[in-house]
């Protein structure tokens, strides 16, 4: 189990991020005025939170703003289906 570090201000201002660390099985050490203050540990039987995949972001990264014509889509589909036989 790895340990992350956060300040009391991080808990107040970025709780969503800190709680995600804990939900994913990581211990979080809390500091107050530069000194260790507390440690938050995940529940022993908790399962890691499933990772959400940004499919739209991956498509934008790959294709940008490209819009395919019907002919291009048809050609790609035929090429894909033709290679499966």
C-alpha positions as CSV (number, residue, x, y, z in Angstrom):
1,X,0.0,0.0,0.0
2,X,1.5,3.3,-1.0
3,X,1.2,6.5,1.0
4,X,0.2,9.9,-0.4
5,X,0.5,13.2,1.5
6,X,-2.0,16.0,1.8
7,X,-2.4,19.1,3.9
8,X,-5.3,20.1,6.0
9,X,-6.0,22.7,3.3
10,X,-6.0,20.0,0.6
11,X,-8.7,18.1,2.6
12,X,-10.8,21.3,2.7
13,X,-10.2,22.4,-0.9
14,X,-9.6,19.1,-2.8
15,X,-11.4,16.5,-0.8
16,X,-12.7,14.7,-4.0
17,X,-9.1,14.0,-5.1
18,X,-7.9,12.9,-1.6
19,X,-10.9,10.7,-1.1
20,X,-10.3,9.1,-4.5
21,X,-6.8,8.1,-3.3
22,X,-8.3,6.4,-0.3
23,X,-11.0,4.7,-2.4
24,X,-8.2,3.3,-4.6
25,X,-6.5,1.7,-1.6
26,X,-3.9,4.3,-0.8
27,X,-3.1,5.6,2.7
28,X,-3.0,9.4,3.0
29,X,-0.8,11.2,5.5
30,X,-2.2,14.6,6.6
31,X,0.1,17.4,7.5
32,X,-0.7,20.5,9.5
33,X,1.7,23.4,9.5
34,X,4.4,21.1,7.9
35,X,4.1,18.4,10.6
36,X,2.5,15.0,10.3
37,X,-1.0,15.3,11.9
38,X,-3.0,12.2,11.0
39,X,-3.2,9.2,8.6
40,X,-6.3,8.2,6.7
41,X,-6.5,4.6,5.7
42,X,-8.9,2.8,3.4
43,X,-11.3,0.2,4.8
44,X,-9.7,-3.2,4.6
45,X,-12.4,-4.9,2.6
46,X,-13.1,-2.0,0.2
47,X,-12.6,-2.7,-3.5
48,X,-10.8,-0.3,-5.7
49,X,-13.0,2.2,-7.6
50,X,-13.2,1.2,-11.3
51,X,-11.3,3.5,-13.6
52,X,-13.4,5.6,-16.0
53,X,-12.1,5.7,-19.5
54,X,-12.6,8.9,-21.5
55,X,-13.4,7.4,-24.9
56,X,-14.4,10.7,-26.4
57,X,-11.1,12.2,-25.3
58,X,-9.2,9.3,-26.9
59,X,-11.0,9.7,-30.1
60,X,-10.2,13.5,-30.1
61,X,-6.6,12.7,-29.4
62,X,-6.5,10.2,-32.3
63,X,-8.6,11.9,-35.0
64,X,-8.8,15.6,-33.9
65,X,-11.8,17.3,-35.5
66,X,-11.8,15.0,-38.5
67,X,-15.3,14.2,-39.8
68,X,-15.5,11.1,-42.1
69,X,-17.7,11.0,-45.2
70,X,-20.1,8.1,-45.7
71,X,-17.7,6.7,-48.4
72,X,-14.8,6.7,-45.9
73,X,-16.8,5.0,-43.2
74,X,-18.0,2.4,-45.7
75,X,-14.5,1.7,-46.9
76,X,-13.2,1.4,-43.4
77,X,-16.0,-1.0,-42.4
78,X,-15.5,-3.1,-45.5
79,X,-11.7,-3.3,-44.9
80,X,-12.3,-4.3,-41.3
81,X,-14.9,-6.9,-42.1
82,X,-12.9,-8.2,-45.0
83,X,-9.9,-8.9,-42.8
84,X,-12.0,-11.0,-40.4
85,X,-12.9,-13.7,-43.0
